[in-house]
Amino acid sequence: MSIGAWLRLLGGISSLGAVGMIAVMLMWSPHDVGPFGVTLWFVALYVVVSAVVAQGLFGLKSYLQVGESRLVRLRSSVRQGLLLSGLMIVCLALSSLSQLSWLDVVLFGTVLLIIELYVRFRWPQE
């Protein structure tokens, strides 16, 4: 698939997921959908935020003309989008349970930084 097709796929995923999440929020309460429904809602939020952040990072890297090929830019943007959105969604989920402290944010941020550095240095860019 071409880069444009991947970007359209990311846009479609984020659009459909956002519409579905808004529909669920307007039609049912968390009590109605239960724990499994709330978990699915957080998974959908993770997918939507990942796609939006990946598109934003790809656009920013393209605008700044980072010295990489378009494919490498897309792959690194998707990877970083997954990591950043994971941090956001975990913090949001813990916050909704009143279990979030600033040390948790530091811990998760450090883990994500280690993962990013490991991937960046383990598999060199093409």
C-alpha positions in Angstrom: 0.0 0.0 0.0 1.1 3.5 -0.7 1.8 6.1 2.0 -1.4 8.0 1.0 -3.5 4.9 1.4 -2.1 4.3 4.9 -2.8 7.9 5.9 -6.4 7.6 4.5 -6.8 4.4 6.5 -5.6 6.2 9.7 -8.1 9.0 9.0 -10.9 6.5 8.5 -10.1 4.7 11.6 -10.0 7.8 13.7 -13.3 9.2 12.2 -15.3 6.0 12.6 -13.9 5.3 16.0 -14.7 8.9 17.2 -18.3 8.7 15.8 -18.8 5.3 17.6 -17.4 6.6 20.9 -19.6 9.7 20.8 -22.7 7.6 20.0 -21.9 5.3 22.9 -21.5 8.3 25.2 -24.7 9.8 24.2 -26.9 6.7 24.2 -25.7 4.8 27.3 -24.1 5.5 30.7 -21.1 3.6 32.1 -23.5 1.8 34.4 -25.6 0.6 31.4 -22.6 -0.8 29.5 -20.9 -2.3 32.5 -17.1 -2.9 33.0 -16.7 -4.7 29.7 -18.3 -1.8 27.8 -16.2 0.8 29.6 -13.1 -1.3 28.8 -14.1 -1.4 25.1 -14.6 2.4 25.2 -11.1 2.9 26.5 -9.7 0.6 23.8 -11.6 2.5 21.1 -10.3 5.8 22.6 -6.8 4.3 22.4 -7.2 3.4 18.7 -8.7 6.8 17.8 -6.0 8.8 19.7 -3.3 6.7 18.3 -4.4 7.3 14.7 -4.8 11.1 15.3 -1.4 11.4 17.0 0.2 9.4 14.3 -1.3 11.6 11.6 -0.2 14.7 13.5 3.3 13.5 14.0 3.6 12.5 10.3 2.3 15.9 9.2 4.7 17.7 11.6 7.7 15.6 10.5 6.7 16.2 6.8 6.4 20.0 7.4 9.7 20.2 9.2 11.2 17.9 6.5 13.0 15.6 8.8 15.7 13.8 6.9 14.0 10.5 6.6 12.1 8.8 3.8 8.3 9.0 3.8 7.9 5.3 4.8 10.3 5.6 7.7 8.6 8.8 8.8 5.2 7.0 8.7 6.5 4.0 10.7 8.1 6.1 13.4 5.0 8.3 13.6 2.7 5.3 14.1 5.0 3.8 16.7 5.3 7.1 18.6 1.6 7.7 18.3 0.9 4.3 19.8 3.3 5.0 22.7 2.1 8.5 23.4 -1.6 7.6 23.2 -0.9 4.6 25.5 0.5 7.0 28.1 -2.5 9.3 27.7 -5.1 6.5 27.9 -3.5 4.8 30.9 -3.3 8.1 32.8 -7.0 8.8 31.9 -8.1 5.3 33.0 -6.2 5.5 36.3 -7.5 9.0 36.8 -11.1 7.9 36.3 -10.5 5.3 39.0 -8.9 7.9 41.3 -5.7 5.9 41.3 -3.4 8.3 39.4 -0.5 10.1 41.1 2.3 12.1 39.6 4.8 9.2 40.3 2.7 7.0 38.0 3.0 9.5 35.2 6.8 9.7 35.7 7.0 5.8 35.8 4.9 5.4 32.6 6.8 8.2 30.8 10.1 6.6 31.7 9.0 3.2 30.5 7.8 4.7 27.2 11.1 6.6 26.8 13.1 3.3 27.4 10.9 1.5 24.8 11.4 4.3 22.2 15.2 4.4 22.8 15.4 0.6 22.6 13.5 0.5 19.3 15.4 3.4 17.8 18.9 2.0 18.6 18.0 -1.7 18.1 16.6 -1.3 14.6 18.3 1.4 12.7 16.2 3.5 10.3 16.5 2.7 6.6 
